[in-house]
């Protein structure tokens, strides 16, 4: 079974990747670019954009 069918991303995230998802508070879709990854803390830094 591939990761895409289990609800997870199809591959690990990398710096430079763009992720998109709905924001219920804003009532619209938002995009963010991964700028750094801290695997130890399971955190990422992002640049966000609303469209």
N, C-alpha and C positions, 0 to 999 in steps of 0.2 A: 504494500500500500504506500502510495507517495505521500509526502508531507502535505501537499495541496489538498488532499482529501481528508486530512485529520484536523483541519482548521489552523494549521501553523503555516509559517511562510515557506515557500518552495525551496529556499536556501537561507543560510545565515546572512544577516545584515552586514553590510560593509560601509565604511566611510565613503561618502559620495552618493549613496543610494537615496532615492526619493521615495517616501512613504506617503500614502494618502488615505484618509478616512473621514467618516462623518463626525461632526462636532455637534452634539445635541444642544449645548448651551447657545451656540451661535446659529444653529439651524441651517448649517451649510457644510460643505466639504472643505477640509483643510489639507494642505500639503506641507511636508517638512523634509529637509535634506539632512541626512546624518553627517555631522561634522567631527564627532569623536565617539569612541566606544570605550567604556570602562567595564570589562567583563567581570572583574572581581566584585564590583558593586551592582552589576546588572543594570547599568544606566547608560544612556546615550545623550549627547548634546546635539541639538538640532537648530537649523534655521527654519523659521516658519513663514508661510505665506498663505493669505486668505484670498480666494477668488470666487 
